[in-house]
Amino acid sequence: MNDKSSNGWVLFPRPNPAAALRLLCFHYAGGSAQVFHNWPAHLPPSVEMGVIQLPGRGHRLGEPHVRRLAPLSRIVAQELLPYIDKPFVFFGHSL
């Protein structure tokens, strides 16, 4: 996945800066951003998909997990600020 973010929190499998809408996806517990690998092929050109890669998962496997939801929520909110410069939606689910 191409990484448009300098810190690796948000990955863009198929960057599309001209898209009208940004879909920001959160992987399920125990998963990684890789679960969304094939999604861009099924999205219209007006949608750019970004996937959030949490510490301790995927390419960030060597980083420590954030074990508490409140601090993780604050960090993710801060990291997403550069990517909410256009209409956006969140997608996420947990098993």
C-alpha positions in Angstrom: 0.0 0.0 0.0 1.2 3.5 -0.7 1.6 5.6 2.3 0.5 9.2 1.9 1.1 9.9 5.6 4.6 10.5 7.0 3.8 8.5 10.1 2.1 5.4 8.7 -1.2 5.8 10.5 -3.2 6.4 7.3 -2.5 4.4 4.1 -3.9 5.0 0.7 -3.9 1.8 -1.5 -4.8 3.9 -4.6 -4.3 7.6 -4.0 -6.8 9.8 -5.7 -6.4 13.4 -4.4 -9.1 14.6 -6.9 -11.8 12.4 -5.4 -14.8 14.2 -4.1 -15.2 11.9 -1.0 -12.7 10.1 1.3 -13.6 6.8 2.8 -11.6 6.1 6.0 -11.6 2.5 7.0 -10.8 1.0 10.4 -9.8 -2.7 10.5 -11.4 -5.1 13.0 -9.8 -6.1 16.2 -6.9 -8.5 15.5 -6.8 -7.4 11.8 -4.8 -5.0 9.8 -5.2 -2.5 7.0 -4.5 -5.4 4.6 -8.2 -6.6 5.0 -9.1 -3.6 2.7 -6.5 -4.4 0.0 -9.0 -5.2 -2.8 -11.6 -2.5 -2.0 -10.3 0.3 -4.2 -11.0 -1.7 -7.3 -14.7 -1.8 -6.4 -15.1 1.9 -5.6 -16.1 4.6 -8.0 -13.4 7.1 -9.1 -15.1 9.8 -7.0 -14.0 8.0 -3.8 -10.5 7.8 -2.3 -10.0 5.1 0.3 -7.7 5.6 3.3 -7.1 2.8 5.8 -6.0 3.4 9.4 -3.2 1.1 10.5 -3.0 0.8 14.2 0.3 0.2 16.1 1.2 -3.4 16.5 -0.5 -4.4 13.3 0.7 -4.9 9.7 3.7 -2.8 8.8 3.6 -1.4 12.3 3.9 -4.8 14.0 7.1 -3.8 15.9 5.4 -0.9 17.6 3.6 -1.3 20.9 -0.1 -1.6 21.0 -2.1 1.2 22.5 -4.1 -0.8 25.1 -6.7 1.8 26.2 -9.4 3.2 24.0 -9.5 6.8 25.2 -5.8 7.5 24.4 -6.1 5.6 21.1 -9.2 7.6 20.2 -7.4 10.9 20.9 -4.3 9.9 18.9 -6.3 8.6 15.9 -8.4 11.8 15.9 -5.2 13.9 15.7 -3.7 11.8 13.0 -6.8 12.0 10.9 -7.0 15.8 10.9 -5.0 16.2 7.6 -7.4 13.8 5.8 -10.7 15.4 6.7 -10.2 18.4 4.4 -13.0 17.2 2.1 -16.3 15.3 2.7 -15.5 11.9 4.4 -17.1 8.9 5.9 -15.8 6.3 8.4 -16.2 2.6 7.9 -15.4 0.1 10.6 -16.7 -3.0 12.3 -15.6 -5.6 14.8 -16.2 -9.3 15.0 
